[in-house]
Amino acid sequence: MKVKDMLSKLRTLNPELDVLCYCEDEGHLPDKHEFRVFEINSVDLTEAEKTRGEDGVASLRLGKTESSSSHVLIEITSDL
């Protein structure tokens, strides 16, 4: 999702509501749960390069390089 798309959607909502994230990916689910809820701690702009580890897991290499670009990072926590 692009920032403009997220802002467009958020502008239609009550600005006093909490913003939460959730995930249905099996690797993030506690046993016997269908999804996991995350709370947003921060939204920041950073330079990073999109990468994928040998195990195929998507990641970021933080810092400015020839292959990096600007990204908005949303820090989340499962500790509500």
VORONU-152922 format. One record per atom (N, C-alpha, C): residue number from 1; residue in one letter; atom name; z, x, y. Coordinates in steps of 0.05 Angstrom, whole numbers, plus 5000, padded with zeros to 4 digits. Layout:
BEGIN
<kekol><i>NUM</i><aa>A</aa><at>CA</at><c3>Z</c3><c1>X</c1><c2>Y</c2></kekol>
...
END
This chain:
BEGIN
<kekol><i>1</i><aa>M</aa><at>N</at><c3>5000</c3><c1>5017</c1><c2>4976</c2></kekol>
<kekol><i>1</i><aa>M</aa><at>CA</at><c3>5000</c3><c1>5000</c1><c2>5000</c2></kekol>
<kekol><i>1</i><aa>M</aa><at>C</at><c3>5000</c3><c1>5018</c1><c2>5025</c2></kekol>
<kekol><i>2</i><aa>K</aa><at>N</at><c3>4984</c3><c1>5011</c1><c2>5044</c2></kekol>
<kekol><i>2</i><aa>K</aa><at>CA</at><c3>4983</c3><c1>5025</c1><c2>5069</c2></kekol>
<kekol><i>2</i><aa>K</aa><at>C</at><c3>5005</c3><c1>5014</c1><c2>5088</c2></kekol>
<kekol><i>3</i><aa>V</aa><at>N</at><c3>5013</c3><c1>5031</c1><c2>5107</c2></kekol>
<kekol><i>3</i><aa>V</aa><at>CA</at><c3>5034</c3><c1>5023</c1><c2>5127</c2></kekol>
<kekol><i>3</i><aa>V</aa><at>C</at><c3>5026</c3><c1>4997</c1><c2>5141</c2></kekol>
<kekol><i>4</i><aa>K</aa><at>N</at><c3>5001</c3><c1>4995</c1><c2>5150</c2></kekol>
<kekol><i>4</i><aa>K</aa><at>CA</at><c3>4992</c3><c1>4971</c1><c2>5164</c2></kekol>
<kekol><i>4</i><aa>K</aa><at>C</at><c3>4995</c3><c1>4946</c1><c2>5147</c2></kekol>
<kekol><i>5</i><aa>D</aa><at>N</at><c3>4990</c3><c1>4948</c1><c2>5121</c2></kekol>
<kekol><i>5</i><aa>D</aa><at>CA</at><c3>4992</c3><c1>4926</c1><c2>5103</c2></kekol>
<kekol><i>5</i><aa>D</aa><at>C</at><c3>5021</c3><c1>4918</c1><c2>5100</c2></kekol>
<kekol><i>6</i><aa>M</aa><at>N</at><c3>5038</c3><c1>4938</c1><c2>5097</c2></kekol>
<kekol><i>6</i><aa>M</aa><at>CA</at><c3>5067</c3><c1>4933</c1><c2>5094</c2></kekol>
<kekol><i>6</i><aa>M</aa><at>C</at><c3>5078</c3><c1>4920</c1><c2>5119</c2></kekol>
<kekol><i>7</i><aa>L</aa><at>N</at><c3>5071</c3><c1>4931</c1><c2>5142</c2></kekol>
<kekol><i>7</i><aa>L</aa><at>CA</at><c3>5081</c3><c1>4919</c1><c2>5167</c2></kekol>
<kekol><i>7</i><aa>L</aa><at>C</at><c3>5071</c3><c1>4891</c1><c2>5171</c2></kekol>
<kekol><i>8</i><aa>S</aa><at>N</at><c3>5047</c3><c1>4886</c1><c2>5164</c2></kekol>
<kekol><i>8</i><aa>S</aa><at>CA</at><c3>5035</c3><c1>4859</c1><c2>5166</c2></kekol>
<kekol><i>8</i><aa>S</aa><at>C</at><c3>5052</c3><c1>4839</c1><c2>5150</c2></kekol>
<kekol><i>9</i><aa>K</aa><at>N</at><c3>5058</c3><c1>4847</c1><c2>5125</c2></kekol>
<kekol><i>9</i><aa>K</aa><at>CA</at><c3>5074</c3><c1>4829</c1><c2>5108</c2></kekol>
<kekol><i>9</i><aa>K</aa><at>C</at><c3>5103</c3><c1>4826</c1><c2>5118</c2></kekol>
<kekol><i>10</i><aa>L</aa><at>N</at><c3>5115</c3><c1>4848</c1><c2>5127</c2></kekol>
<kekol><i>10</i><aa>L</aa><at>CA</at><c3>5142</c3><c1>4848</c1><c2>5137</c2></kekol>
<kekol><i>10</i><aa>L</aa><at>C</at><c3>5145</c3><c1>4831</c1><c2>5162</c2></kekol>
<kekol><i>11</i><aa>R</aa><at>N</at><c3>5125</c3><c1>4831</c1><c2>5179</c2></kekol>
<kekol><i>11</i><aa>R</aa><at>CA</at><c3>5126</c3><c1>4816</c1><c2>5204</c2></kekol>
<kekol><i>11</i><aa>R</aa><at>C</at><c3>5129</c3><c1>4786</c1><c2>5200</c2></kekol>
<kekol><i>12</i><aa>T</aa><at>N</at><c3>5121</c3><c1>4776</c1><c2>5176</c2></kekol>
<kekol><i>12</i><aa>T</aa><at>CA</at><c3>5122</c3><c1>4747</c1><c2>5171</c2></kekol>
<kekol><i>12</i><aa>T</aa><at>C</at><c3>5149</c3><c1>4739</c1><c2>5161</c2></kekol>
<kekol><i>13</i><aa>L</aa><at>N</at><c3>5168</c3><c1>4758</c1><c2>5157</c2></kekol>
<kekol><i>13</i><aa>L</aa><at>CA</at><c3>5194</c3><c1>4752</c1><c2>5145</c2></kekol>
<kekol><i>13</i><aa>L</aa><at>C</at><c3>5216</c3><c1>4754</c1><c2>5165</c2></kekol>
<kekol><i>14</i><aa>N</aa><at>N</at><c3>5239</c3><c1>4743</c1><c2>5159</c2></kekol>
<kekol><i>14</i><aa>N</aa><at>CA</at><c3>5263</c3><c1>4744</c1><c2>5175</c2></kekol>
<kekol><i>14</i><aa>N</aa><at>C</at><c3>5271</c3><c1>4774</c1><c2>5177</c2></kekol>
<kekol><i>15</i><aa>P</aa><at>N</at><c3>5273</c3><c1>4785</c1><c2>5202</c2></kekol>
<kekol><i>15</i><aa>P</aa><at>CA</at><c3>5280</c3><c1>4813</c1><c2>5205</c2></kekol>
<kekol><i>15</i><aa>P</aa><at>C</at><c3>5309</c3><c1>4820</c1><c2>5197</c2></kekol>
<kekol><i>16</i><aa>E</aa><at>N</at><c3>5325</c3><c1>4800</c1><c2>5192</c2></kekol>
<kekol><i>16</i><aa>E</aa><at>CA</at><c3>5353</c3><c1>4805</c1><c2>5184</c2></kekol>
<kekol><i>16</i><aa>E</aa><at>C</at><c3>5357</c3><c1>4807</c1><c2>5154</c2></kekol>
<kekol><i>17</i><aa>L</aa><at>N</at><c3>5336</c3><c1>4803</c1><c2>5138</c2></kekol>
<kekol><i>17</i><aa>L</aa><at>CA</at><c3>5338</c3><c1>4804</c1><c2>5109</c2></kekol>
<kekol><i>17</i><aa>L</aa><at>C</at><c3>5339</c3><c1>4833</c1><c2>5099</c2></kekol>
<kekol><i>18</i><aa>D</aa><at>N</at><c3>5353</c3><c1>4838</c1><c2>5077</c2></kekol>
<kekol><i>18</i><aa>D</aa><at>CA</at><c3>5353</c3><c1>4864</c1><c2>5063</c2></kekol>
<kekol><i>18</i><aa>D</aa><at>C</at><c3>5326</c3><c1>4869</c1><c2>5051</c2></kekol>
<kekol><i>19</i><aa>V</aa><at>N</at><c3>5318</c3><c1>4894</c1><c2>5050</c2></kekol>
<kekol><i>19</i><aa>V</aa><at>CA</at><c3>5293</c3><c1>4902</c1><c2>5037</c2></kekol>
<kekol><i>19</i><aa>V</aa><at>C</at><c3>5302</c3><c1>4917</c1><c2>5011</c2></kekol>
<kekol><i>20</i><aa>L</aa><at>N</at><c3>5293</c3><c1>4907</c1><c2>4988</c2></kekol>
<kekol><i>20</i><aa>L</aa><at>CA</at><c3>5299</c3><c1>4919</c1><c2>4963</c2></kekol>
<kekol><i>20</i><aa>L</aa><at>C</at><c3>5273</c3><c1>4925</c1><c2>4948</c2></kekol>
<kekol><i>21</i><aa>C</aa><at>N</at><c3>5275</c3><c1>4943</c1><c2>4929</c2></kekol>
<kekol><i>21</i><aa>C</aa><at>CA</at><c3>5252</c3><c1>4949</c1><c2>4911</c2></kekol>
<kekol><i>21</i><aa>C</aa><at>C</at><c3>5260</c3><c1>4943</c1><c2>4883</c2></kekol>
<kekol><i>22</i><aa>Y</aa><at>N</at><c3>5241</c3><c1>4937</c1><c2>4866</c2></kekol>
<kekol><i>22</i><aa>Y</aa><at>CA</at><c3>5247</c3><c1>4934</c1><c2>4837</c2></kekol>
<kekol><i>22</i><aa>Y</aa><at>C</at><c3>5226</c3><c1>4948</c1><c2>4821</c2></kekol>
<kekol><i>23</i><aa>C</aa><at>N</at><c3>5233</c3><c1>4954</c1><c2>4796</c2></kekol>
<kekol><i>23</i><aa>C</aa><at>CA</at><c3>5215</c3><c1>4968</c1><c2>4778</c2></kekol>
<kekol><i>23</i><aa>C</aa><at>C</at><c3>5217</c3><c1>4957</c1><c2>4750</c2></kekol>
<kekol><i>24</i><aa>E</aa><at>N</at><c3>5194</c3><c1>4953</c1><c2>4737</c2></kekol>
<kekol><i>24</i><aa>E</aa><at>CA</at><c3>5193</c3><c1>4943</c1><c2>4710</c2></kekol>
<kekol><i>24</i><aa>E</aa><at>C</at><c3>5185</c3><c1>4966</c1><c2>4691</c2></kekol>
<kekol><i>25</i><aa>D</aa><at>N</at><c3>5181</c3><c1>4990</c1><c2>4700</c2></kekol>
<kekol><i>25</i><aa>D</aa><at>CA</at><c3>5173</c3><c1>5012</c1><c2>4683</c2></kekol>
<kekol><i>25</i><aa>D</aa><at>C</at><c3>5195</c3><c1>5018</c1><c2>4663</c2></kekol>
<kekol><i>26</i><aa>E</aa><at>N</at><c3>5188</c3><c1>5020</c1><c2>4638</c2></kekol>
<kekol><i>26</i><aa>E</aa><at>CA</at><c3>5207</c3><c1>5024</c1><c2>4616</c2></kekol>
<kekol><i>26</i><aa>E</aa><at>C</at><c3>5226</c3><c1>5048</c1><c2>4621</c2></kekol>
<kekol><i>27</i><aa>G</aa><at>N</at><c3>5216</c3><c1>5070</c1><c2>4632</c2></kekol>
<kekol><i>27</i><aa>G</aa><at>CA</at><c3>5232</c3><c1>5094</c1><c2>4635</c2></kekol>
<kekol><i>27</i><aa>G</aa><at>C</at><c3>5254</c3><c1>5090</c1><c2>4655</c2></kekol>
<kekol><i>28</i><aa>H</aa><at>N</at><c3>5253</c3><c1>5069</c1><c2>4672</c2></kekol>
<kekol><i>28</i><aa>H</aa><at>CA</at><c3>5274</c3><c1>5065</c1><c2>4692</c2></kekol>
<kekol><i>28</i><aa>H</aa><at>C</at><c3>5293</c3><c1>5042</c1><c2>4685</c2></kekol>
<kekol><i>29</i><aa>L</aa><at>N</at><c3>5289</c3><c1>5030</c1><c2>4662</c2></kekol>
<kekol><i>29</i><aa>L</aa><at>CA</at><c3>5304</c3><c1>5006</c1><c2>4655</c2></kekol>
<kekol><i>29</i><aa>L</aa><at>C</at><c3>5329</c3><c1>5012</c1><c2>4638</c2></kekol>
<kekol><i>30</i><aa>P</aa><at>N</at><c3>5352</c3><c1>5002</c1><c2>4647</c2></kekol>
<kekol><i>30</i><aa>P</aa><at>CA</at><c3>5375</c3><c1>5004</c1><c2>4629</c2></kekol>
<kekol><i>30</i><aa>P</aa><at>C</at><c3>5370</c3><c1>4986</c1><c2>4605</c2></kekol>
<kekol><i>31</i><aa>D</aa><at>N</at><c3>5383</c3><c1>4992</c1><c2>4582</c2></kekol>
<kekol><i>31</i><aa>D</aa><at>CA</at><c3>5380</c3><c1>4975</c1><c2>4558</c2></kekol>
<kekol><i>31</i><aa>D</aa><at>C</at><c3>5385</c3><c1>4946</c1><c2>4564</c2></kekol>
<kekol><i>32</i><aa>K</aa><at>N</at><c3>5369</c3><c1>4929</c1><c2>4552</c2></kekol>
<kekol><i>32</i><aa>K</aa><at>CA</at><c3>5372</c3><c1>4900</c1><c2>4553</c2></kekol>
<kekol><i>32</i><aa>K</aa><at>C</at><c3>5368</c3><c1>4888</c1><c2>4581</c2></kekol>
<kekol><i>33</i><aa>H</aa><at>N</at><c3>5353</c3><c1>4902</c1><c2>4599</c2></kekol>
<kekol><i>33</i><aa>H</aa><at>CA</at><c3>5347</c3><c1>4891</c1><c2>4625</c2></kekol>
<kekol><i>33</i><aa>H</aa><at>C</at><c3>5316</c3><c1>4889</c1><c2>4628</c2></kekol>
<kekol><i>34</i><aa>E</aa><at>N</at><c3>5307</c3><c1>4868</c1><c2>4642</c2></kekol>
<kekol><i>34</i><aa>E</aa><at>CA</at><c3>5278</c3><c1>4864</c1><c2>4646</c2></kekol>
<kekol><i>34</i><aa>E</aa><at>C</at><c3>5268</c3><c1>4880</c1><c2>4669</c2></kekol>
<kekol><i>35</i><aa>F</aa><at>N</at><c3>5284</c3><c1>4886</c1><c2>4689</c2></kekol>
<kekol><i>35</i><aa>F</aa><at>CA</at><c3>5276</c3><c1>4901</c1><c2>4712</c2></kekol>
<kekol><i>35</i><aa>F</aa><at>C</at><c3>5301</c3><c1>4915</c1><c2>4724</c2></kekol>
<kekol><i>36</i><aa>R</aa><at>N</at><c3>5296</c3><c1>4933</c1><c2>4743</c2></kekol>
<kekol><i>36</i><aa>R</aa><at>CA</at><c3>5317</c3><c1>4947</c1><c2>4757</c2></kekol>
<kekol><i>36</i><aa>R</aa><at>C</at><c3>5313</c3><c1>4944</c1><c2>4787</c2></kekol>
<kekol><i>37</i><aa>V</aa><at>N</at><c3>5335</c3><c1>4939</c1><c2>4801</c2></kekol>
<kekol><i>37</i><aa>V</aa><at>CA</at><c3>5333</c3><c1>4935</c1><c2>4830</c2></kekol>
<kekol><i>37</i><aa>V</aa><at>C</at><c3>5341</c3><c1>4961</c1><c2>4844</c2></kekol>
<kekol><i>38</i><aa>F</aa><at>N</at><c3>5326</c3><c1>4967</c1><c2>4866</c2></kekol>
<kekol><i>38</i><aa>F</aa><at>CA</at><c3>5331</c3><c1>4991</c1><c2>4882</c2></kekol>
<kekol><i>38</i><aa>F</aa><at>C</at><c3>5334</c3><c1>4983</c1><c2>4911</c2></kekol>
<kekol><i>39</i><aa>E</aa><at>N</at><c3>5352</c3><c1>4996</c1><c2>4925</c2></kekol>
<kekol><i>39</i><aa>E</aa><at>CA</at><c3>5356</c3><c1>4992</c1><c2>4954</c2></kekol>
<kekol><i>39</i><aa>E</aa><at>C</at><c3>5343</c3><c1>5015</c1><c2>4969</c2></kekol>
<kekol><i>40</i><aa>I</aa><at>N</at><c3>5330</c3><c1>5009</c1><c2>4992</c2></kekol>
<kekol><i>40</i><aa>I</aa><at>CA</at><c3>5317</c3><c1>5029</c1><c2>5008</c2></kekol>
<kekol><i>40</i><aa>I</aa><at>C</at><c3>5337</c3><c1>5043</c1><c2>5025</c2></kekol>
<kekol><i>41</i><aa>N</aa><at>N</at><c3>5338</c3><c1>5070</c1><c2>5023</c2></kekol>
<kekol><i>41</i><aa>N</aa><at>CA</at><c3>5356</c3><c1>5086</c1><c2>5041</c2></kekol>
<kekol><i>41</i><aa>N</aa><at>C</at><c3>5343</c3><c1>5095</c1><c2>5066</c2></kekol>
<kekol><i>42</i><aa>S</aa><at>N</at><c3>5317</c3><c1>5103</c1><c2>5063</c2></kekol>
<kekol><i>42</i><aa>S</aa><at>CA</at><c3>5303</c3><c1>5114</c1><c2>5087</c2></kekol>
<kekol><i>42</i><aa>S</aa><at>C</at><c3>5273</c3><c1>5112</c1><c2>5083</c2></kekol>
<kekol><i>43</i><aa>V</aa><at>N</at><c3>5259</c3><c1>5113</c1><c2>5106</c2></kekol>
<kekol><i>43</i><aa>V</aa><at>CA</at><c3>5230</c3><c1>5114</c1><c2>5106</c2></kekol>
<kekol><i>43</i><aa>V</aa><at>C</at><c3>5223</c3><c1>5137</c1><c2>5124</c2></kekol>
<kekol><i>44</i><aa>D</aa><at>N</at><c3>5208</c3><c1>5157</c1><c2>5113</c2></kekol>
<kekol><i>44</i><aa>D</aa><at>CA</at><c3>5202</c3><c1>5181</c1><c2>5128</c2></kekol>
<kekol><i>44</i><aa>D</aa><at>C</at><c3>5173</c3><c1>5190</c1><c2>5124</c2></kekol>
<kekol><i>45</i><aa>L</aa><at>N</at><c3>5163</c3><c1>5205</c1><c2>5143</c2></kekol>
<kekol><i>45</i><aa>L</aa><at>CA</at><c3>5136</c3><c1>5216</c1><c2>5142</c2></kekol>
<kekol><i>45</i><aa>L</aa><at>C</at><c3>5139</c3><c1>5245</c1><c2>5132</c2></kekol>
<kekol><i>46</i><aa>T</aa><at>N</at><c3>5122</c3><c1>5253</c1><c2>5113</c2></kekol>
<kekol><i>46</i><aa>T</aa><at>CA</at><c3>5124</c3><c1>5281</c1><c2>5103</c2></kekol>
<kekol><i>46</i><aa>T</aa><at>C</at><c3>5096</c3><c1>5290</c1><c2>5095</c2></kekol>
<kekol><i>47</i><aa>E</aa><at>N</at><c3>5093</c3><c1>5317</c1><c2>5093</c2></kekol>
<kekol><i>47</i><aa>E</aa><at>CA</at><c3>5069</c3><c1>5329</c1><c2>5082</c2></kekol>
<kekol><i>47</i><aa>E</aa><at>C</at><c3>5073</c3><c1>5335</c1><c2>5053</c2></kekol>
<kekol><i>48</i><aa>A</aa><at>N</at><c3>5055</c3><c1>5328</c1><c2>5036</c2></kekol>
<kekol><i>48</i><aa>A</aa><at>CA</at><c3>5058</c3><c1>5333</c1><c2>5007</c2></kekol>
<kekol><i>48</i><aa>A</aa><at>C</at><c3>5031</c3><c1>5331</c1><c2>4993</c2></kekol>
<kekol><i>49</i><aa>E</aa><at>N</at><c3>5030</c3><c1>5343</c1><c2>4970</c2></kekol>
<kekol><i>49</i><aa>E</aa><at>CA</at><c3>5006</c3><c1>5343</c1><c2>4953</c2></kekol>
<kekol><i>49</i><aa>E</aa><at>C</at><c3>5012</c3><c1>5326</c1><c2>4929</c2></kekol>
<kekol><i>50</i><aa>K</aa><at>N</at><c3>4995</c3><c1>5306</c1><c2>4923</c2></kekol>
<kekol><i>50</i><aa>K</aa><at>CA</at><c3>4998</c3><c1>5290</c1><c2>4899</c2></kekol>
<kekol><i>50</i><aa>K</aa><at>C</at><c3>4991</c3><c1>5308</c1><c2>4874</c2></kekol>
<kekol><i>51</i><aa>T</aa><at>N</at><c3>5009</c3><c1>5308</c1><c2>4854</c2></kekol>
<kekol><i>51</i><aa>T</aa><at>CA</at><c3>5005</c3><c1>5324</c1><c2>4830</c2></kekol>
<kekol><i>51</i><aa>T</aa><at>C</at><c3>5012</c3><c1>5307</c1><c2>4806</c2></kekol>
<kekol><i>52</i><aa>R</aa><at>N</at><c3>5007</c3><c1>5319</c1><c2>4783</c2></kekol>
<kekol><i>52</i><aa>R</aa><at>CA</at><c3>5014</c3><c1>5306</c1><c2>4757</c2></kekol>
<kekol><i>52</i><aa>R</aa><at>C</at><c3>5023</c3><c1>5329</c1><c2>4739</c2></kekol>
<kekol><i>53</i><aa>G</aa><at>N</at><c3>5047</c3><c1>5326</c1><c2>4727</c2></kekol>
<kekol><i>53</i><aa>G</aa><at>CA</at><c3>5057</c3><c1>5346</c1><c2>4709</c2></kekol>
<kekol><i>53</i><aa>G</aa><at>C</at><c3>5042</c3><c1>5347</c1><c2>4683</c2></kekol>
<kekol><i>54</i><aa>E</aa><at>N</at><c3>5048</c3><c1>5367</c1><c2>4667</c2></kekol>
<kekol><i>54</i><aa>E</aa><at>CA</at><c3>5036</c3><c1>5370</c1><c2>4641</c2></kekol>
<kekol><i>54</i><aa>E</aa><at>C</at><c3>5041</c3><c1>5346</c1><c2>4623</c2></kekol>
<kekol><i>55</i><aa>D</aa><at>N</at><c3>5064</c3><c1>5332</c1><c2>4629</c2></kekol>
<kekol><i>55</i><aa>D</aa><at>CA</at><c3>5070</c3><c1>5308</c1><c2>4613</c2></kekol>
<kekol><i>55</i><aa>D</aa><at>C</at><c3>5057</c3><c1>5283</c1><c2>4624</c2></kekol>
<kekol><i>56</i><aa>G</aa><at>N</at><c3>5041</c3><c1>5286</c1><c2>4645</c2></kekol>
<kekol><i>56</i><aa>G</aa><at>CA</at><c3>5026</c3><c1>5264</c1><c2>4657</c2></kekol>
<kekol><i>56</i><aa>G</aa><at>C</at><c3>5041</c3><c1>5248</c1><c2>4678</c2></kekol>
<kekol><i>57</i><aa>V</aa><at>N</at><c3>5066</c3><c1>5255</c1><c2>4684</c2></kekol>
<kekol><i>57</i><aa>V</aa><at>CA</at><c3>5081</c3><c1>5241</c1><c2>4703</c2></kekol>
<kekol><i>57</i><aa>V</aa><at>C</at><c3>5072</c3><c1>5248</c1><c2>4732</c2></kekol>
<kekol><i>58</i><aa>A</aa><at>N</at><c3>5067</c3><c1>5227</c1><c2>4748</c2></kekol>
<kekol><i>58</i><aa>A</aa><at>CA</at><c3>5058</c3><c1>5231</c1><c2>4776</c2></kekol>
<kekol><i>58</i><aa>A</aa><at>C</at><c3>5081</c3><c1>5242</c1><c2>4792</c2></kekol>
<kekol><i>59</i><aa>S</aa><at>N</at><c3>5075</c3><c1>5260</c1><c2>4811</c2></kekol>
<kekol><i>59</i><aa>S</aa><at>CA</at><c3>5096</c3><c1>5273</c1><c2>4827</c2></kekol>
<kekol><i>59</i><aa>S</aa><at>C</at><c3>5084</c3><c1>5281</c1><c2>4854</c2></kekol>
<kekol><i>60</i><aa>L</aa><at>N</at><c3>5100</c3><c1>5294</c1><c2>4870</c2></kekol>
<kekol><i>60</i><aa>L</aa><at>CA</at><c3>5091</c3><c1>5305</c1><c2>4896</c2></kekol>
<kekol><i>60</i><aa>L</aa><at>C</at><c3>5101</c3><c1>5333</c1><c2>4898</c2></kekol>
<kekol><i>61</i><aa>R</aa><at>N</at><c3>5084</c3><c1>5351</c1><c2>4909</c2></kekol>
<kekol><i>61</i><aa>R</aa><at>CA</at><c3>5093</c3><c1>5378</c1><c2>4916</c2></kekol>
<kekol><i>61</i><aa>R</aa><at>C</at><c3>5097</c3><c1>5377</c1><c2>4946</c2></kekol>
<kekol><i>62</i><aa>L</aa><at>N</at><c3>5122</c3><c1>5377</c1><c2>4954</c2></kekol>
<kekol><i>62</i><aa>L</aa><at>CA</at><c3>5129</c3><c1>5374</c1><c2>4983</c2></kekol>
<kekol><i>62</i><aa>L</aa><at>C</at><c3>5121</c3><c1>5400</c1><c2>4998</c2></kekol>
<kekol><i>63</i><aa>G</aa><at>N</at><c3>5112</c3><c1>5396</c1><c2>5023</c2></kekol>
<kekol><i>63</i><aa>G</aa><at>CA</at><c3>5105</c3><c1>5418</c1><c2>5040</c2></kekol>
<kekol><i>63</i><aa>G</aa><at>C</at><c3>5076</c3><c1>5417</c1><c2>5047</c2></kekol>
<kekol><i>64</i><aa>K</aa><at>N</at><c3>5069</c3><c1>5432</c1><c2>5067</c2></kekol>
<kekol><i>64</i><aa>K</aa><at>CA</at><c3>5041</c3><c1>5432</c1><c2>5077</c2></kekol>
<kekol><i>64</i><aa>K</aa><at>C</at><c3>5025</c3><c1>5454</c1><c2>5062</c2></kekol>
<kekol><i>65</i><aa>T</aa><at>N</at><c3>5003</c3><c1>5446</c1><c2>5050</c2></kekol>
<kekol><i>65</i><aa>T</aa><at>CA</at><c3>4985</c3><c1>5465</c1><c2>5036</c2></kekol>
<kekol><i>65</i><aa>T</aa><at>C</at><c3>4957</c3><c1>5457</c1><c2>5043</c2></kekol>
<kekol><i>66</i><aa>E</aa><at>N</at><c3>4937</c3><c1>5471</c1><c2>5032</c2></kekol>
<kekol><i>66</i><aa>E</aa><at>CA</at><c3>4909</c3><c1>5464</c1><c2>5037</c2></kekol>
<kekol><i>66</i><aa>E</aa><at>C</at><c3>4902</c3><c1>5437</c1><c2>5025</c2></kekol>
<kekol><i>67</i><aa>S</aa><at>N</at><c3>4917</c3><c1>5429</c1><c2>5004</c2></kekol>
<kekol><i>67</i><aa>S</aa><at>CA</at><c3>4911</c3><c1>5404</c1><c2>4990</c2></kekol>
<kekol><i>67</i><aa>S</aa><at>C</at><c3>4930</c3><c1>5381</c1><c2>4997</c2></kekol>
<kekol><i>68</i><aa>S</aa><at>N</at><c3>4949</c3><c1>5386</c1><c2>5015</c2></kekol>
<kekol><i>68</i><aa>S</aa><at>CA</at><c3>4969</c3><c1>5366</c1><c2>5022</c2></kekol>
<kekol><i>68</i><aa>S</aa><at>C</at><c3>4958</c3><c1>5347</c1><c2>5043</c2></kekol>
<kekol><i>69</i><aa>S</aa><at>N</at><c3>4971</c3><c1>5324</c1><c2>5045</c2></kekol>
<kekol><i>69</i><aa>S</aa><at>CA</at><c3>4964</c3><c1>5304</c1><c2>5066</c2></kekol>
<kekol><i>69</i><aa>S</aa><at>C</at><c3>4990</c3><c1>5290</c1><c2>5073</c2></kekol>
<kekol><i>70</i><aa>S</aa><at>N</at><c3>4989</c3><c1>5275</c1><c2>5095</c2></kekol>
<kekol><i>70</i><aa>S</aa><at>CA</at><c3>5013</c3><c1>5260</c1><c2>5104</c2></kekol>
<kekol><i>70</i><aa>S</aa><at>C</at><c3>5018</c3><c1>5236</c1><c2>5086</c2></kekol>
<kekol><i>71</i><aa>H</aa><at>N</at><c3>5044</c3><c1>5231</c1><c2>5080</c2></kekol>
<kekol><i>71</i><aa>H</aa><at>CA</at><c3>5052</c3><c1>5209</c1><c2>5064</c2></kekol>
<kekol><i>71</i><aa>H</aa><at>C</at><c3>5077</c3><c1>5196</c1><c2>5076</c2></kekol>
<kekol><i>72</i><aa>V</aa><at>N</at><c3>5080</c3><c1>5171</c1><c2>5074</c2></kekol>
<kekol><i>72</i><aa>V</aa><at>CA</at><c3>5105</c3><c1>5157</c1><c2>5080</c2></kekol>
<kekol><i>72</i><aa>V</aa><at>C</at><c3>5121</c3><c1>5156</c1><c2>5055</c2></kekol>
<kekol><i>73</i><aa>L</aa><at>N</at><c3>5145</c3><c1>5167</c1><c2>5055</c2></kekol>
<kekol><i>73</i><aa>L</aa><at>CA</at><c3>5163</c3><c1>5166</c1><c2>5031</c2></kekol>
<kekol><i>73</i><aa>L</aa><at>C</at><c3>5185</c3><c1>5147</c1><c2>5036</c2></kekol>
<kekol><i>74</i><aa>I</aa><at>N</at><c3>5190</c3><c1>5130</c1><c2>5017</c2></kekol>
<kekol><i>74</i><aa>I</aa><at>CA</at><c3>5212</c3><c1>5111</c1><c2>5018</c2></kekol>
<kekol><i>74</i><aa>I</aa><at>C</at><c3>5233</c3><c1>5120</c1><c2>4998</c2></kekol>
<kekol><i>75</i><aa>E</aa><at>N</at><c3>5256</c3><c1>5129</c1><c2>5008</c2></kekol>
<kekol><i>75</i><aa>E</aa><at>CA</at><c3>5278</c3><c1>5138</c1><c2>4990</c2></kekol>
<kekol><i>75</i><aa>E</aa><at>C</at><c3>5293</c3><c1>5113</c1><c2>4980</c2></kekol>
<kekol><i>76</i><aa>I</aa><at>N</at><c3>5296</c3><c1>5110</c1><c2>4954</c2></kekol>
<kekol><i>76</i><aa>I</aa><at>CA</at><c3>5310</c3><c1>5087</c1><c2>4943</c2></kekol>
<kekol><i>76</i><aa>I</aa><at>C</at><c3>5333</c3><c1>5096</c1><c2>4926</c2></kekol>
<kekol><i>77</i><aa>T</aa><at>N</at><c3>5352</c3><c1>5078</c1><c2>4921</c2></kekol>
<kekol><i>77</i><aa>T</aa><at>CA</at><c3>5375</c3><c1>5083</c1><c2>4903</c2></kekol>
<kekol><i>77</i><aa>T</aa><at>C</at><c3>5380</c3><c1>5058</c1><c2>4886</c2></kekol>
<kekol><i>78</i><aa>S</aa><at>N</at><c3>5390</c3><c1>5062</c1><c2>4862</c2></kekol>
<kekol><i>78</i><aa>S</aa><at>CA</at><c3>5397</c3><c1>5040</c1><c2>4845</c2></kekol>
<kekol><i>78</i><aa>S</aa><at>C</at><c3>5427</c3><c1>5033</c1><c2>4849</c2></kekol>
<kekol><i>79</i><aa>D</aa><at>N</at><c3>5441</c3><c1>5047</c1><c2>4866</c2></kekol>
<kekol><i>79</i><aa>D</aa><at>CA</at><c3>5469</c3><c1>5043</c1><c2>4872</c2></kekol>
<kekol><i>79</i><aa>D</aa><at>C</at><c3>5472</c3><c1>5023</c1><c2>4895</c2></kekol>
<kekol><i>80</i><aa>L</aa><at>N</at><c3>5470</c3><c1>4997</c1><c2>4889</c2></kekol>
<kekol><i>80</i><aa>L</aa><at>CA</at><c3>5472</c3><c1>4977</c1><c2>4910</c2></kekol>
<kekol><i>80</i><aa>L</aa><at>C</at><c3>5501</c3><c1>4975</c1><c2>4919</c2></kekol>
END
